[in-house]
Structure formats: C-alpha cells, structure tokens
C-alpha cells in the first residue's frame, strides 16, 4: 500500500481482499464474499468507482444484507430458457449463476433466454456480458431496478437507472457496450454525497422538482432520464427495460426486490453465419471505425469498452487509487 496526501494506492489483490473482508463481516460466506468482491474490483479497475469498492459499504449497510437468503435456484426451465430465483442475494452474486445457466444452455442449443428475480444491485453489467462474450457468444442484457429516476416530465421517482449491456465475441478482446438510461447512475450520486462533491448540472432534481447539483438533495428527489433535450429517448429505453424486468420475474417478488428484473439473451453467432466469417467482418468494422478521418483535437477513435480494458490493465500494473476517506471507512467495517 502506498499513501498519498489525500489518497491511498492499493495493489489489485489488496483491494479485492479489503472489499471481501467488508462483505464477509456483513454476513456473507467467504466464497460468496470473494465472488462479490471480484465484481466490485473489476468495476474499480475499469474506471467506474461508483460501482467499485465503495459499493461494499453500501452492501454492508443495506438492510437487505441482514435478511434471510435461500440458495439461488432455477424455478422453471426449458432447453433454451430458465427463470431463476435469486434467493434474496445481492445481484453481484446471483447474476453470476445466471451467466452460468445461460452459457450452459447456449453451448447445448446455441441460444439461451434467462431471467432472474428476487435479487438487487447488479453492479457493472458489462462484467457479466464480458464473461459471456469471451466464451464466444453474443449477448443482450437488461436490468430493471427500484425507482430512482423520474419519467420525462415527472418530479418523483418511477423507475430505475435501468442499464442495457450488449456484447459480441472479438479478438483480442470482445466488443462490449454498457449504458445506463439515466443521466447519471445512482451509485455516482451516492458516492458524490459521501465525498461532498457537486453533481454535474442537469442530471437530477430535488424533492420539489427543481434542478439541483446537491447530491444529498438529489437522493431525496430524483435522477433525470438520459438525453438532456432528447430525454424522451432515455426515458423510452428505460421504460422498455422496466417492462422487460417483468419477464425477468419482478411480479414474482414482494418488497423492494419486486422492481429488480434481469434478462440475458445469449446466442451463438454460428446460428447466423460461420464464426470465422463473423470474426473477420467484425474486425473489418472495427478497422473502419478506427481509421475514419478524425476531427481536430481527437487523437484516436475508440470502440466500446476499449478504454475500460486499457484502464483495467493500467490499474493492475499501477494499483487502485482510493480517496483516503473511503479507505478509512472501509477499514472501519472490517
């Protein structure tokens, strides 16, 4: 561990161990804590601190962590589909089981449709999509959540930040796109509140419906849909993902978990064309994007997740940088 004036630098394995210790002290088993910590560390490494180690604090302090849990179970299935009960586990644990089921079915049949309910907070959704894409499959993943976002024209929370993640197998790395449908993630608002930082303008409203940059006031109010003057697009996507959550099984669950519904559609590209042909065409598409003439001041055109992959490699070499206040808070929980 290296210390700076207001920051602390941890090796990746130190950061993962710290997160796992916090989660285990909150009541998860050693193996469960390691699975959860791996997801949080990956978010931190890829440059998404709001979904990273700080979330181990949120998980530890969440009342749902102390509620009884049951094993993650497939409650209905066919050769190409499965509905999974998450057992009340946090999503950064239970969704790993959904990935396993989806891959097993896709390997057997070329296609899989998997829903998961009775869970919550899935973290960085690209984490699961990347696992599937690196296994050689295409994937579309949606996640609905409890109300944090106001609908277009509304001033109260009505639906979640509702991310959409898409992945395709590629070389040397898969193509991964992961986006929220809100102007800012709930995690970014929570982290800004913890660190007493201002929010960007135009991303949230207070309880009265007035624009605010105060994170604490935004937590009492609502996040806005993605898009600014084009927010009808973010709102439309969010609505459809919330509706897809019904197929994920939200109607089977009571309490706060009833808003969380997760869906994976996974398929083998070979269903549509030979894998080698698809790989060659995808490589051509990537090359076409990256060799497009650039506008002034632009050094490089990147493809989705290229920045995250580079950042992950860099942070594995150089270490994970945490705000000292966050590091001290984590230490206080172990």
C-alpha positions as a printed Julia matrix, in Angstrom:
334×3 Matrix{Float64}:
   0.0     0.0     0.0
   1.27    3.46   -0.95
  -0.12    6.58    0.72
  -0.58    9.99   -0.88
  -1.79   13.12    0.91
  -5.49   12.52    0.34
  -5.4     9.19   -1.48
  -4.3     5.61   -0.91
  -2.92    3.28   -3.6
  -3.65   -0.44   -3.2
  -2.5    -3.37   -5.3
  -5.43   -5.07   -7.01
  -5.24   -8.12   -4.74
  -5.18   -5.85   -1.65
  -8.26   -4.0    -2.88
 -10.13   -7.23   -3.56
  -9.22   -8.62   -0.14
 -10.39   -5.44    1.57
 -13.76   -5.49   -0.2
 -14.21   -9.19    0.56
 -13.48   -8.6     4.25
 -16.1    -5.84    4.45
 -18.71   -8.02    2.75
 -17.9   -11.08    4.85
 -18.22   -9.09    8.08
 -21.69   -8.09    6.87
 -22.81  -11.73    6.82
 -21.82  -13.34    3.54
 -19.71  -16.51    3.45
 -16.06  -16.47    2.41
 -16.82  -17.86   -1.07
 -19.77  -15.51   -1.58
 -17.7   -12.54   -0.46
 -14.95  -13.41   -2.95
 -17.44  -13.58   -5.83
 -18.94  -10.21   -4.9
 -15.55   -8.59   -4.35
 -14.32   -9.77   -7.76
 -17.14   -7.86   -9.47
 -16.59   -4.7    -7.41
 -12.84   -4.8    -8.02
 -13.33   -5.16  -11.76
 -15.54   -2.06  -11.8
 -12.87   -0.16   -9.87
 -10.12   -1.35  -12.23
 -12.13   -0.41  -15.31
 -12.59    3.15  -14.03
 -16.08    3.05  -12.5
 -15.53    3.86   -8.81
 -19.24    4.43   -8.16
 -19.72    0.71   -8.86
 -16.45   -0.32   -7.25
 -15.12   -0.77   -3.73
 -17.4     1.94   -2.32
 -20.3    -0.38   -3.04
 -19.03   -2.87   -0.47
 -20.0    -0.25    2.11
 -23.46    0.07    0.57
 -23.89   -3.71    0.61
 -22.68   -3.95    4.21
 -25.06   -1.22    5.38
 -28.07   -2.34    3.31
 -30.86   -3.77    5.46
 -31.41   -6.47    2.82
 -28.0    -7.95    3.62
 -29.32   -8.96    7.04
 -32.49  -10.56    5.69
 -32.7   -14.37    5.3
 -31.4   -15.74    2.0
 -32.1   -19.0     0.17
 -29.98  -20.73   -2.49
 -30.08  -19.23   -5.99
 -32.42  -21.66   -7.77
 -33.76  -22.35  -11.26
 -37.54  -22.4   -10.73
 -38.61  -23.04  -14.33
 -36.7   -24.04  -17.44
 -36.83  -25.39  -20.97
 -33.99  -26.46  -23.24
 -33.33  -22.82  -24.16
 -34.73  -20.82  -21.24
 -34.63  -20.51  -17.47
 -36.27  -18.44  -14.77
 -34.04  -18.06  -11.7
 -34.94  -17.05   -8.14
 -32.01  -15.03   -6.8
 -32.77  -16.09   -3.23
 -32.58  -12.54   -1.88
 -28.87  -12.31   -2.67
 -27.29   -9.12   -3.94
 -27.14   -9.22   -7.73
 -23.36   -9.05   -7.89
 -23.52  -12.58   -6.5
 -26.67  -14.08   -8.04
 -26.12  -12.87  -11.6
 -23.0   -14.99  -11.83
 -25.29  -18.01  -11.55
 -27.49  -16.61  -14.34
 -24.4   -16.34  -16.55
 -23.52  -19.98  -15.83
 -27.03  -21.18  -16.71
 -27.15  -19.07  -19.87
 -23.8   -20.38  -21.09
 -24.71  -24.0   -20.35
 -27.89  -23.7   -22.42
 -26.24  -21.73  -25.22
 -23.49  -24.35  -25.51
 -26.12  -27.09  -25.75
 -28.64  -25.38  -28.04
 -26.97  -22.29  -29.49
 -29.46  -19.99  -27.75
 -30.5   -19.11  -24.21
 -33.01  -16.76  -22.61
 -32.56  -16.4   -18.85
 -34.45  -14.24  -16.36
 -33.59  -13.62  -12.72
 -35.66  -12.06   -9.93
 -35.64  -11.76   -6.13
 -32.28  -10.0    -6.16
 -30.97   -6.43   -6.37
 -27.96   -4.25   -7.31
 -26.1    -5.96  -10.13
 -23.14   -3.57  -10.27
 -21.38   -3.01  -13.59
 -23.4    -5.05  -16.06
 -20.56   -5.2   -18.57
 -18.87   -7.58  -16.11
 -21.38  -10.36  -16.88
 -21.65   -9.54  -20.57
 -17.87   -9.72  -20.94
 -17.82  -13.22  -19.42
 -20.35  -14.4   -21.99
 -18.68  -12.67  -24.94
 -15.26  -14.05  -24.01
 -16.85  -17.51  -24.06
 -17.69  -16.88  -27.74
 -21.34  -15.83  -27.56
 -23.32  -12.73  -28.4
 -25.41  -11.31  -25.56
 -28.02   -8.67  -24.8
 -28.6    -7.98  -21.09
 -31.15   -5.72  -19.4
 -31.6    -4.84  -15.73
 -34.52   -3.01  -14.15
 -34.26   -1.63  -10.63
 -36.14    0.14   -7.88
 -37.33    3.71   -8.55
 -34.54    6.29   -8.63
 -35.44    8.12  -11.85
 -38.32   10.44  -12.74
 -40.17    9.87  -16.02
 -39.98   12.57  -18.65
 -41.97   15.49  -17.23
 -42.35   13.89  -13.79
 -40.9    15.02  -10.46
 -40.97   11.77   -8.49
 -39.04    8.53   -8.91
 -40.92    6.0   -11.03
 -38.35    3.56  -12.47
 -34.71    2.54  -12.19
 -31.46    3.6   -13.81
 -32.1     0.52  -15.97
 -28.88   -0.35  -17.81
 -28.59   -2.07  -21.17
 -25.45   -4.08  -21.96
 -24.54   -5.73  -25.27
 -21.57   -7.93  -26.04
 -20.01   -9.63  -29.06
 -17.03  -12.0   -29.17
 -13.96  -10.46  -30.78
 -10.18  -10.59  -30.98
  -8.16   -9.85  -28.97
 -11.0    -8.51  -26.81
 -14.78   -8.67  -27.12
 -16.85   -5.65  -28.08
 -18.85   -4.59  -25.0
 -21.31   -1.71  -24.71
 -22.87   -0.93  -21.33
 -25.04    2.12  -20.7
 -27.47    3.36  -18.11
 -30.66    5.01  -19.29
 -30.46    7.73  -16.63
 -28.43   10.95  -16.82
 -26.19    9.68  -14.0
 -26.04    6.43  -12.06
 -27.47    6.09   -8.57
 -24.01    4.99   -7.43
 -22.46    8.24   -8.69
 -24.99   10.24   -6.68
 -24.34    8.18   -3.54
 -20.57    8.49   -3.97
 -20.81   12.26   -4.53
 -22.87   12.52   -1.35
 -20.25   10.53    0.63
 -17.43   12.73   -0.69
 -19.35   16.04   -0.51
 -18.97   16.61   -4.25
 -21.3    18.52   -6.57
 -23.22   16.69   -9.29
 -22.93   17.77  -12.92
 -25.66   20.21  -13.96
 -28.86   18.86  -15.46
 -28.8    15.33  -14.06
 -31.08   15.49  -11.01
 -33.93   17.3    -9.29
 -34.75   17.82   -5.62
 -37.94   16.75   -3.86
 -39.75   19.84   -5.15
 -38.81   19.05   -8.76
 -36.23   21.84   -9.07
 -32.82   21.19  -10.69
 -30.09   20.5    -8.13
 -26.37   19.73   -8.03
 -26.51   18.84   -4.32
 -26.16   15.06   -4.13
 -27.94   14.84   -0.77
 -30.92   16.74   -2.19
 -30.89   14.58   -5.3
 -31.17   11.48   -3.12
 -34.37   12.98   -1.7
 -35.59   13.86   -5.19
 -34.92   12.02   -8.44
 -32.38   11.41  -11.18
 -33.37   12.53  -14.68
 -33.55   10.32  -17.79
 -30.57   10.25  -20.13
 -30.57   12.68  -23.02
 -30.94   16.29  -21.91
 -33.15   17.92  -24.57
 -33.54   14.45  -26.11
 -34.54   12.8   -22.82
 -37.53   11.13  -24.45
 -35.02    8.63  -25.87
 -33.52    7.76  -22.48
 -37.0     7.62  -20.97
 -38.27    5.33  -23.72
 -35.38    2.92  -23.29
 -35.78    2.95  -19.5
 -39.5     2.22  -19.76
 -38.96   -0.75  -22.05
 -36.21   -2.17  -19.82
 -38.51   -1.81  -16.79
 -41.14   -3.72  -18.77
 -38.59   -6.39  -19.71
 -37.99   -6.72  -15.97
 -41.49   -8.18  -15.74
 -40.27  -11.03  -17.95
 -37.31  -11.34  -15.61
 -39.82  -12.14  -12.88
 -40.37   -8.91  -10.95
 -44.03   -9.84  -10.48
 -42.96  -12.93   -8.51
 -41.3   -10.86   -5.78
 -42.53   -8.64   -2.96
 -40.89   -5.69   -1.2
 -38.01   -3.67   -2.64
 -36.8    -6.59   -4.76
 -40.02   -6.5    -6.8
 -38.54   -3.75   -9.0
 -35.42   -5.71   -9.98
 -35.69   -7.94  -13.04
 -32.69   -9.18  -15.01
 -32.68  -10.68  -18.5
 -29.99  -12.33  -20.62
 -30.43  -13.27  -24.28
 -27.4   -15.28  -25.39
 -26.76  -16.86  -28.77
 -24.02  -18.43  -30.85
 -23.1   -16.24  -33.85
 -22.77  -19.52  -35.78
 -26.58  -19.68  -35.84
 -26.43  -16.91  -38.45
 -23.02  -17.32  -40.13
 -19.76  -19.2   -39.66
 -17.85  -17.92  -36.65
 -14.75  -17.22  -38.73
 -16.77  -15.14  -41.18
 -18.32  -13.09  -38.39
 -14.94  -12.56  -36.73
 -13.45  -11.31  -40.0
 -16.36   -8.96  -40.68
 -16.28   -7.58  -37.14
 -12.54   -6.94  -37.47
 -13.23   -5.04  -40.7
 -15.92   -2.96  -38.97
 -13.57   -2.09  -36.11
 -10.82   -1.14  -38.56
 -13.25    1.07  -40.48
 -14.22    2.91  -37.3
 -10.65    3.4   -36.12
  -9.35    4.62  -39.49
 -12.13    7.15  -40.02
 -10.65   10.66  -40.52
 -10.7    12.42  -37.14
 -11.85   15.88  -36.19
  -9.39   18.43  -34.83
  -8.0    17.57  -31.4
  -9.04   13.91  -31.48
  -6.08   11.54  -31.12
  -7.92    8.26  -31.53
 -11.32    6.77  -32.29
 -12.09    4.02  -29.79
 -14.6     1.21  -29.9
 -16.89    0.45  -26.94
 -15.03   -0.78  -23.82
 -11.58   -0.21  -25.32
 -10.95    2.5   -22.73
 -12.13    0.25  -19.89
  -9.87   -2.62  -20.98
  -6.85   -0.31  -21.14
  -7.69    1.23  -17.78
  -8.0    -2.21  -16.2
  -4.58   -3.23  -17.49
  -3.03    0.03  -16.27
  -4.53   -0.2   -12.79
  -3.45   -3.8   -12.43
   0.09   -2.56  -13.04
  -0.02    0.69  -11.08
  -2.6    -0.02   -8.38
  -6.08    1.12   -7.36
  -6.33    4.71   -6.13
  -8.9     5.33   -3.38
  -9.9     8.52   -1.63
  -8.39    8.36    1.88
 -11.82    8.95    3.45
 -13.21    5.98    1.55
 -10.27    3.77    2.53
 -10.68    4.69    6.2
 -14.4     3.93    6.01
 -13.67    0.51    4.53
 -11.11   -0.27    7.23
 -13.64    0.7     9.91
 -16.0    -2.01    8.66
 -13.64   -4.99    8.89
